[in-house]
Amino acid sequence: MSTSSGFVVAIPARYASTRLPGKPLQSLAGEPLVLHVARRALAAGADEVWVATDDARVRDALQGTPVQVAMTAPEHPSGTDRLAQCAAIAGWEDDRVVVNLQGDEPFAPVSGVRAVAALAGRQGVDLATLCAPIGDVETLLDPNAVKVVRAASGDALYFSRAPVPWPRDAFALGRDVMPAGDWWRHIGIYGYRVGFLKRFAAMPPGQLEQIEMLEQLRVLEAGHRIAVGIAPEAFPPGVDTSDDLARAEARLAALLR
């Protein structure tokens, strides 16, 4: 396949989910959740949109749509490994830009997909991702809200589940008031060229990754560059639980009024 100046989107969609079984096929407005995600990628202008899954039921649910499906091994430990196999199945060349869009983001803004693709296409960028400002102390302290510290260049210095940088003096007085400063929440959308995707998937897990349970730390610990752009608009919450799915249903109904 020849390389173009555009980008492709790959969506990892493992069928099993401990918190929401069969998540890719959960119904949202009468259609599979994964199809809503794929439509966001198509609306962003991706040259191709692929779903990388381990279950034929997901493949069958996408028949008759513009979405292509890669049947990948069920034992992949991460979405990165699944996408590396997808890239091999799709036959993408090493300089092709691919965006990894999570399969539980039915409201991912098209501007964000385009932004991470553009960032990944820049010279010298190994991995690209996005962040958004944190405006409340609850999010800052929430270990499920991953924080990122950026250099003046915009490159990532570190990712953590802890509130970093640590506001020493402010937190010495208590943790119920938002400290002054700039705090950034990491948004889990990634862009890379296929060649680096393959290298990423082949890297052994790093010590920092295993401590924080954050796969992107593998890249930093190995000495690679992660460019972190500011999201051009908000990314609404994804769908991890049945309650999230109900909220997504309500949001979609409101948008369609």
N, C-alpha and C positions, 0 to 999 in steps of 0.2 A: 504494500500500500504506500503510495507516495505521500509525502508530508505537505501540508498546507499551512498557511499562516494562521489558521483557526485553532480550535481546540476540540477535544472530545471529553465527554463526561462518562465516568464509570461509577456505578452505584452498587456497593456491596449489599447483598440482601440474603443473609443467612436465615433460613426458615425458623430454626429453633431460637427461642428467646425465653429466658427464665421468668422475666417480669410480664411479658406479653407474648404468649405462645403463638406461633404462626404470624408474627408481626407483619411481614411484607404483604400478606393477603388479608389483613384486617380491613374491614369495609369502612370507607370514609365517603359519605355521600353516595353510597351504592357502588363504589369502585375500589379496587385494591389500593392500599396505602402507597405501595411502591410505584403505582402508575401516576399518582399525584406528584410524587417526587420527580419522576422522569419528565413529566410535563414542564416542571420548572426548568430543567436542564434544556429541553427543547426550546422553551421560550427565551432562554438566554442566548440562543444562537449556536449551540454546539453543533459541530459537523456530524457527529454521531453520538448517540446515547446508548450505553450498554448497561445491562443489569447483570451482575456477577452473582450467581446463586448456586446453591447446592441441592435444590429441590425441584423436581419436574413440575410440581404444582405451580410454582412461581413462573416457570417458563410458559406453561400452558395458559396462565392467566394473562400473559402479555401478547399472545398470538393475535395477529391482526392489527397491532399498533406499530408505530415507527421505531419502537424500541427493539434493540437486538439483545440477545441473551447469550451469556457464556455459562455453560454448565461447569462449575468448578468443584474441586475436591471438598468433601464435607469436613475434613480434618484440619483445615487451615486455622492456625491459631489467631489470626487477626485479619482485618479487612485489607490491610496492605498486601499480605500474602495472597489473598483472594484476587486482588486487582492485578497483581503481577502475573498470575495465571491467565486472567482475562486479557491482558495485553498480549500475551503469547498467542492466545486463541484468535484474537482480533487481527494479529499480524501488524501491529503498529510499529513504526520505525522508532529508533532510540531518541530522535529529537522531537517526536510528537509531544505536544503539551496535553496532559490529561488532568482533569479535575476529579478528585475523589469527593463525591457528594454522598453524605450518609443517607441510608435508605429510610430514615425516620424523620425527614425534614420536608414535609409537604408544603410548607410556606417559605422555603428558602428564597430570598429575593433574587431576581435575575441579575440585578446590579452586583450583588455579592459574588455570584458565580463568575460573571465577567471579570470582576476585579481580581479575583484570585488567579484566573487564567492569564490575565495580562501580566500580573506580578511573576508568575511562574515562567513566563516567556522571556523575562529579562536576562541579560548576559550575567553569568556568575551566580545565579540563584539556584540552589540545590532543591530547596523545598519552599513553598509559599503557603501562607495561611493568613487568617484575619483575626482581628480583635475588636472589642468595643469597650467604651468606658464603663467603669463600675461607679454607680452613683449612690449605693446604699451599703451600710455596714453588714447587713445580713448576707448579701452576696459576697462581700469581701471575706467573710468568715466561713462561708459554705464550702466544704471540701469538694463538693460536686461541681462547683463553679471553678474551673481551672484558670489560674492567673498567669499572665505572661509579663516578663520584664524585658523591655526593649532598649537597645542601644540608641544613641542619637541618630544613627543611620536608618533605624527602623528594623534592624536585624534582632532576632531573639537572643537574649542573654540567658534566660532560664524560664521554664514553665514549672508551676507548682500548684498543688491543691491548697497550700497554706497561703495566708495573706502576705505576699511578697511584693515590694520590699516591706519589711516589718516596721511599722510606725512606732518606734520604741517609746518616745515621750508621750504620744497620744494614748497608746494602749496602757501605759503605766497608770493612767488616770481612770481606766475602765474601757470596756469594749462596746459600749452602747451608743457611741456617737461616731459618725463617719469622720475619720481623720482628714486633714487637708492634704492634698497631693493628687497625683494622677495615678489611677489604678486601672488595669486593663484585664478584661475577661477574654480568654481565648475562645474563639469560635472554631468548632471542629470541622472545617472544610479545608482541603489541601489541594495544592496544585504542584505538579512536577513534570519533568520530561520523562519519557518512558525509560530511558537509560538509567536515570537515577532511581526510579521506582524499582527497577530490578535490583539495583545495588542495595537499596533500603531493605527490601525483602530478604536479601541474602545476609544482612548484618546480624551478628548474634545480639541478643538482648543485652543492653547495658545495665550497669549496676544502678544508676539513677532511675532508669526506666522501671526496674523491678521494685525499687523503694516507693516511688510515687505512683506506679501503675499508669504511666503516661508514655505511650509509644514514641512520641516525637522527641523525647529526651535521648533516645538511641541515636538520633541524627546529630544532636548537639554534642553528645559525649564522644562521638566518633570524629568530631572536628569539622562538621559540615555547616553550611550557612542556611539559616531559615529566615526568609524575609517575611515580616509581619506587617500587613497593611491594615489600615483602619477601615472597618466595614462601612460602605457608603450608606447603608440603611440597616435598620434593626433586623436581626434574625429572630423570628418568633420561636418559642420553645418547640422542641421536637416531641416525638411521641414515643414514650418509653413504657407507659402503663395504660391500663384501661381508663383511668381518670384523664390522662393526657389525651387519649383518643376521643373521649366525650367532649373535652374542651376544644379539640380540633374540629369536631363535628359542628359545634356551636359557632366557632369562628368562621368556618366555611359557609354556614347558613347565613350568617350576618353579612358576609362579603357578597353573597349572591342575591341579597334583597334588592 
